[in-house]
């Protein structure tokens, strides 16, 4: 068996063990959670998101990224939104989060909701709804969002530094990170399709386009273009994940993987070793509806990741700070 194929099956074995041992617990979420207490909640979120994305499409992938980075650190609890204080080391200051944006959009939504329904809609739920609307506004699927999350009263900068999936990660590492949260290989491949929109910094993809071990897994012409961009602009130069439709939520990401034009090492790791993951990528590259359906399902599943038992929770009045009592 080739090293590549061995790595694939080892990763899937790890996945089975970790998912089998993970537990999401009872979260008591419901799509109708605010029907009586704040019936305008979803409309307010949709209205603000539509306005912001109309003015700047890049807000949509930014908000979607915020949601991912929130849920992967102690569950979907709005902790990524908290500012630094003497008692809180903000996750915003962690290196993987230093380019996050969209906080002002969530703050504006929260302000409007506080006018309509004081102390009712959590920041965690706002971020979950806004990420759904971000996808839909770029032409992607929509879905019923389960609601009723609460906001954490703290953040975990150390976890944000160390526990988010790395853009340089190999397949085994990626599967392990997702499995820790009860997300299986199919969820991982579907959720990675969020990279069909948005951009990445050269800092995070130059290792791939500069050659080395990943050189055989990249289209040479694509590598040359991206390498020259990095050389001209430095680590902070941005490149789209997909050049053809960078702000359309479609299945182009998977077509790029099949063509060996995945931007990040962690993107291309999903394809090229043969086996079930290759088959899944190929299916999504040929069937956009299947991708949209599985992405929506996986987003619901990720949104159900709960905070650790015993964590102090509340409905924040302002998303960037905990309530004072």
DRENSESE-54745 format. One record per residue (C-alpha): x negated, y, z negated. Coordinates in Angstrom, 3 decimals. Last residue first. Layout:
N
+----------+----------+----------+
!        u !        v !        w !
+----------+----------+----------+
!        X !        Y !        Z !
...
+----------+----------+----------+
This chain:
325
+----------+----------+----------+
!        u !        v !        w !
+----------+----------+----------+
!   24.200 !   42.116 !  -37.513 !
!   22.072 !   42.992 !  -34.511 !
!   22.756 !   41.238 !  -31.226 !
!   19.903 !   39.878 !  -29.175 !
!   18.370 !   41.986 !  -26.434 !
!   18.063 !   42.042 !  -22.644 !
!   21.578 !   40.742 !  -21.948 !
!   23.396 !   43.403 !  -23.936 !
!   26.429 !   42.471 !  -26.049 !
!   25.040 !   38.977 !  -26.446 !
!   27.455 !   36.077 !  -26.898 !
!   25.781 !   33.982 !  -29.594 !
!   23.463 !   31.020 !  -30.137 !
!   21.041 !   29.773 !  -32.784 !
!   19.390 !   26.550 !  -31.508 !
!   20.533 !   23.545 !  -33.534 !
!   20.554 !   21.085 !  -30.688 !
!   18.343 !   22.159 !  -27.775 !
!   20.036 !   24.316 !  -25.121 !
!   22.261 !   22.548 !  -22.620 !
!   21.560 !   21.622 !  -18.982 !
!   25.024 !   21.938 !  -17.402 !
!   23.889 !   24.519 !  -14.856 !
!   21.510 !   21.929 !  -13.441 !
!   24.433 !   19.579 !  -12.762 !
!   26.541 !   22.323 !  -11.208 !
!   23.579 !   23.325 !   -9.040 !
!   23.074 !   19.672 !   -8.057 !
!   26.652 !   19.373 !   -6.799 !
!   26.365 !   22.597 !   -4.812 !
!   23.074 !   21.446 !   -3.283 !
!   24.549 !   18.061 !   -2.416 !
!   27.458 !   19.585 !   -0.491 !
!   25.308 !   22.189 !    1.260 !
!   22.726 !   19.561 !    2.230 !
!   25.367 !   17.215 !    3.615 !
!   26.895 !   20.103 !    5.563 !
!   23.533 !   21.023 !    7.032 !
!   23.084 !   17.570 !    8.543 !
!   19.953 !   17.077 !   10.631 !
!   17.340 !   18.580 !    8.322 !
!   19.328 !   17.280 !    5.343 !
!   19.090 !   13.713 !    6.642 !
!   15.383 !   14.079 !    7.373 !
!   14.729 !   15.336 !    3.841 !
!   16.711 !   12.408 !    2.399 !
!   14.896 !    9.836 !    4.543 !
!   11.544 !   11.298 !    3.530 !
!   12.579 !   11.059 !   -0.118 !
!   13.657 !    7.426 !    0.286 !
!   10.399 !    6.072 !    1.732 !
!    7.705 !    7.705 !    3.834 !
!    4.871 !    9.720 !    2.375 !
!    5.358 !   12.868 !    4.431 !
!    8.054 !   14.926 !    2.769 !
!    8.794 !   16.234 !   -0.705 !
!    5.145 !   17.162 !   -1.265 !
!    5.597 !   19.786 !    1.465 !
!    7.528 !   22.059 !   -0.880 !
!    5.244 !   21.625 !   -3.897 !
!    2.245 !   22.570 !   -1.742 !
!    4.106 !   25.755 !   -0.882 !
!    5.023 !   27.039 !    2.573 !
!    6.471 !   23.896 !    4.146 !
!    5.541 !   23.941 !    7.831 !
!    4.816 !   20.241 !    8.307 !
!    7.481 !   20.042 !   11.067 !
!    9.585 !   17.737 !    8.866 !
!    9.182 !   20.229 !    6.042 !
!   10.229 !   23.121 !    8.273 !
!   13.398 !   21.287 !    9.347 !
!   14.100 !   20.787 !    5.658 !
!   13.869 !   24.513 !    4.906 !
!   16.060 !   25.285 !    7.940 !
!   19.073 !   23.712 !    6.182 !
!   21.018 !   26.950 !    5.776 !
!   21.276 !   29.852 !    3.345 !
!   20.473 !   32.676 !    5.735 !
!   17.988 !   35.283 !    4.544 !
!   14.753 !   33.912 !    6.006 !
!   16.407 !   32.506 !    9.162 !
!   13.540 !   31.816 !   11.593 !
!   10.570 !   32.506 !    9.316 !
!   11.437 !   30.099 !    6.516 !
!    9.740 !   30.345 !    3.123 !
!    9.171 !   34.000 !    3.887 !
!    5.705 !   35.432 !    3.205 !
!    4.727 !   38.006 !    0.604 !
!    1.318 !   39.637 !    0.170 !
!    0.374 !   39.746 !   -3.518 !
!   -2.761 !   37.618 !   -3.305 !
!   -4.449 !   39.692 !   -0.633 !
!   -3.001 !   41.532 !    2.341 !
!   -5.253 !   40.857 !    5.323 !
!   -6.802 !   37.585 !    4.200 !
!   -3.456 !   36.331 !    2.947 !
!   -1.717 !   37.164 !    6.218 !
!   -4.549 !   35.505 !    8.155 !
!   -4.082 !   32.309 !    6.173 !
!   -0.328 !   32.366 !    6.811 !
!   -0.783 !   32.616 !   10.569 !
!   -3.549 !   30.003 !   10.644 !
!   -1.600 !   27.545 !    8.498 !
!    1.417 !   27.764 !   10.818 !
!   -0.777 !   27.099 !   13.849 !
!   -2.446 !   24.154 !   12.096 !
!    0.844 !   22.467 !   11.050 !
!    0.241 !   21.251 !    7.533 !
!   -0.036 !   17.839 !    5.910 !
!   -3.561 !   17.020 !    7.057 !
!   -4.896 !   20.129 !    5.344 !
!   -3.438 !   19.235 !    1.949 !
!   -6.753 !   17.987 !    0.560 !
!   -8.627 !   21.105 !    1.596 !
!   -7.055 !   23.618 !    3.954 !
!   -6.756 !   27.338 !    3.249 !
!   -3.024 !   27.204 !    4.030 !
!   -2.192 !   25.049 !    1.008 !
!   -4.361 !   26.764 !   -1.587 !
!   -3.128 !   30.108 !   -0.244 !
!    0.479 !   29.250 !   -1.175 !
!    1.016 !   30.608 !   -4.686 !
!   -1.320 !   33.602 !   -4.635 !
!    0.002 !   34.372 !   -1.164 !
!    3.269 !   35.339 !   -2.834 !
!    6.512 !   33.578 !   -1.985 !
!    9.641 !   34.687 !   -0.148 !
!   13.387 !   34.231 !   -0.096 !
!   15.777 !   31.806 !    1.525 !
!   15.482 !   28.127 !    2.543 !
!   13.593 !   27.810 !   -0.716 !
!   16.903 !   27.019 !   -2.426 !
!   16.436 !   23.692 !   -0.619 !
!   14.374 !   22.616 !   -3.613 !
!   17.709 !   22.044 !   -5.333 !
!   18.592 !   19.287 !   -2.834 !
!   15.236 !   17.517 !   -3.120 !
!   15.279 !   17.675 !   -6.909 !
!   18.907 !   16.600 !   -7.230 !
!   18.194 !   13.594 !   -5.003 !
!   15.171 !   12.712 !   -7.106 !
!   17.127 !   12.854 !  -10.368 !
!   17.861 !   15.729 !  -12.736 !
!   18.223 !   14.817 !  -16.425 !
!   16.199 !   17.793 !  -17.614 !
!   12.946 !   15.918 !  -18.175 !
!   13.637 !   14.276 !  -14.808 !
!   13.070 !   17.561 !  -13.010 !
!    9.606 !   18.050 !  -14.481 !
!    8.642 !   14.404 !  -13.957 !
!    9.726 !   14.458 !  -10.331 !
!    7.593 !   17.516 !   -9.721 !
!    4.520 !   16.095 !  -11.448 !
!    4.687 !   12.867 !   -9.450 !
!    5.201 !   14.760 !   -6.203 !
!    2.199 !   17.031 !   -6.604 !
!    2.384 !   20.478 !   -8.142 !
!    0.851 !   23.635 !   -6.625 !
!    4.048 !   25.701 !   -6.693 !
!    4.303 !   24.610 !  -10.354 !
!    7.525 !   23.282 !  -11.871 !
!    8.236 !   25.296 !  -15.038 !
!    6.949 !   23.781 !  -18.295 !
!    3.695 !   25.557 !  -19.097 !
!    4.019 !   29.334 !  -19.148 !
!    7.794 !   29.334 !  -19.582 !
!    7.374 !   26.874 !  -22.459 !
!    4.884 !   29.210 !  -24.129 !
!    7.190 !   32.206 !  -23.599 !
!   10.059 !   30.560 !  -25.447 !
!   12.895 !   33.017 !  -26.057 !
!   15.216 !   33.773 !  -28.935 !
!   18.800 !   34.400 !  -29.956 !
!   20.109 !   32.137 !  -27.215 !
!   23.197 !   33.030 !  -25.245 !
!   26.343 !   30.893 !  -25.154 !
!   27.726 !   28.819 !  -22.313 !
!   31.487 !   28.550 !  -21.765 !
!   31.759 !   28.119 !  -18.015 !
!   31.682 !   25.353 !  -15.381 !
!   31.314 !   26.967 !  -11.990 !
!   33.584 !   25.827 !   -9.164 !
!   31.608 !   25.739 !   -5.934 !
!   30.381 !   27.860 !   -3.032 !
!   28.273 !   26.850 !   -0.081 !
!   25.736 !   28.981 !    1.760 !
!   26.215 !   31.945 !    4.065 !
!   23.942 !   34.394 !    2.281 !
!   26.800 !   35.723 !    0.137 !
!   27.659 !   32.150 !   -0.900 !
!   24.192 !   31.533 !   -2.333 !
!   24.150 !   34.771 !   -4.325 !
!   27.709 !   34.073 !   -5.515 !
!   26.638 !   30.814 !   -7.149 !
!   23.598 !   32.550 !   -8.670 !
!   25.837 !   35.332 !  -10.015 !
!   28.153 !   32.811 !  -11.687 !
!   25.298 !   31.105 !  -13.536 !
!   23.683 !   34.417 !  -14.463 !
!   26.964 !   35.728 !  -15.857 !
!   27.502 !   32.472 !  -17.762 !
!   24.108 !   32.808 !  -19.463 !
!   24.840 !   36.474 !  -20.178 !
!   27.906 !   35.375 !  -22.124 !
!   31.391 !   36.650 !  -21.391 !
!   33.446 !   37.680 !  -24.440 !
!   31.873 !   40.434 !  -26.507 !
!   34.127 !   43.114 !  -25.000 !
!   36.306 !   42.117 !  -22.062 !
!   36.812 !   44.884 !  -19.516 !
!   34.196 !   47.456 !  -20.505 !
!   31.828 !   44.683 !  -21.631 !
!   32.301 !   43.039 !  -18.237 !
!   31.172 !   46.183 !  -16.446 !
!   28.046 !   46.460 !  -18.577 !
!   27.295 !   42.752 !  -18.127 !
!   27.462 !   43.050 !  -14.342 !
!   25.085 !   45.999 !  -14.477 !
!   22.656 !   44.100 !  -16.711 !
!   22.713 !   41.078 !  -14.384 !
!   21.845 !   43.345 !  -11.470 !
!   19.112 !   45.087 !  -13.454 !
!   17.480 !   41.739 !  -14.203 !
!   17.239 !   40.998 !  -10.482 !
!   13.489 !   40.496 !  -10.403 !
!   11.004 !   37.787 !  -11.270 !
!    7.411 !   38.439 !  -10.164 !
!    5.775 !   37.915 !  -13.559 !
!    7.832 !   34.824 !  -14.291 !
!    5.215 !   32.132 !  -13.587 !
!    2.707 !   34.203 !  -15.634 !
!    4.877 !   34.449 !  -18.760 !
!    5.787 !   38.038 !  -19.643 !
!    9.450 !   37.694 !  -18.656 !
!    9.670 !   34.784 !  -21.095 !
!    9.597 !   37.442 !  -23.805 !
!    7.730 !   36.799 !  -27.020 !
!   10.454 !   37.720 !  -29.504 !
!   10.017 !   38.929 !  -33.104 !
!    8.203 !   42.221 !  -32.482 !
!   10.305 !   42.629 !  -29.336 !
!    9.844 !   41.511 !  -25.714 !
!   12.882 !   41.719 !  -23.468 !
!   15.408 !   38.886 !  -23.140 !
!   16.735 !   37.859 !  -19.718 !
!   14.815 !   34.574 !  -19.493 !
!   16.653 !   33.401 !  -22.623 !
!   20.005 !   33.411 !  -20.828 !
!   20.912 !   30.002 !  -22.282 !
!   20.824 !   27.589 !  -19.366 !
!   18.570 !   24.961 !  -20.936 !
!   15.492 !   25.227 !  -23.111 !
!   13.322 !   26.483 !  -20.249 !
!   14.338 !   24.911 !  -16.904 !
!   17.721 !   26.650 !  -16.992 !
!   16.334 !   30.167 !  -17.118 !
!   13.742 !   29.795 !  -14.377 !
!   16.314 !   28.263 !  -12.045 !
!   18.829 !   31.030 !  -12.766 !
!   16.280 !   33.782 !  -12.223 !
!   15.368 !   32.193 !   -8.885 !
!   18.992 !   32.450 !   -7.736 !
!   19.012 !   36.102 !   -8.788 !
!   15.917 !   36.818 !   -6.685 !
!   17.270 !   34.765 !   -3.759 !
!   20.326 !   37.067 !   -3.671 !
!   18.574 !   40.367 !   -4.419 !
!   16.550 !   39.982 !   -1.213 !
!   19.692 !   40.894 !    0.725 !
!   19.394 !   44.519 !   -0.371 !
!   22.319 !   46.959 !   -0.081 !
!   24.866 !   44.314 !    0.920 !
!   23.345 !   42.041 !   -1.728 !
!   23.976 !   44.623 !   -4.445 !
!   27.568 !   45.332 !   -3.427 !
!   28.482 !   41.677 !   -3.037 !
!   26.867 !   40.857 !   -6.402 !
!   28.812 !   43.610 !   -8.167 !
!   32.128 !   42.452 !   -6.689 !
!   31.484 !   38.746 !   -7.288 !
!   30.604 !   39.271 !  -10.947 !
!   33.664 !   41.444 !  -11.495 !
!   35.932 !   38.938 !   -9.743 !
!   34.550 !   36.093 !  -11.850 !
!   35.275 !   37.898 !  -15.103 !
!   38.712 !   39.304 !  -14.257 !
!   40.594 !   36.688 !  -16.315 !
!   38.669 !   37.558 !  -19.474 !
!   40.169 !   35.874 !  -22.563 !
!   42.913 !   33.821 !  -20.899 !
!   41.197 !   32.428 !  -17.806 !
!   37.762 !   32.702 !  -19.395 !
!   37.060 !   28.975 !  -19.900 !
!   38.917 !   27.842 !  -16.777 !
!   35.940 !   26.150 !  -15.080 !
!   35.223 !   24.393 !  -18.359 !
!   32.139 !   23.688 !  -20.456 !
!   32.197 !   21.616 !  -23.639 !
!   28.433 !   21.006 !  -23.688 !
!   28.286 !   17.462 !  -24.937 !
!   24.821 !   16.063 !  -24.667 !
!   22.387 !   16.389 !  -21.781 !
!   20.587 !   13.199 !  -22.613 !
!   17.273 !   12.017 !  -21.220 !
!   15.945 !    8.473 !  -21.657 !
!   17.345 !    7.049 !  -18.422 !
!   16.278 !   10.181 !  -16.584 !
!   12.728 !    9.762 !  -17.851 !
!   12.352 !    6.058 !  -17.041 !
!   13.953 !    6.283 !  -13.606 !
!   11.914 !    9.352 !  -12.694 !
!    8.653 !    7.709 !  -13.742 !
!    9.457 !    4.832 !  -11.390 !
!   10.211 !    7.312 !   -8.629 !
!    6.831 !    8.952 !   -9.136 !
!    5.036 !    5.608 !   -9.024 !
!    6.912 !    4.799 !   -5.823 !
!    5.818 !    7.998 !   -4.150 !
!    2.232 !    7.845 !   -5.423 !
!    1.853 !    4.310 !   -4.091 !
!    3.151 !    5.461 !   -0.717 !
!    0.546 !    8.210 !   -0.531 !
!   -2.242 !    5.965 !   -1.830 !
!   -1.360 !    3.456 !    0.923 !
!    0.000 !    0.000 !    0.000 !
+----------+----------+----------+
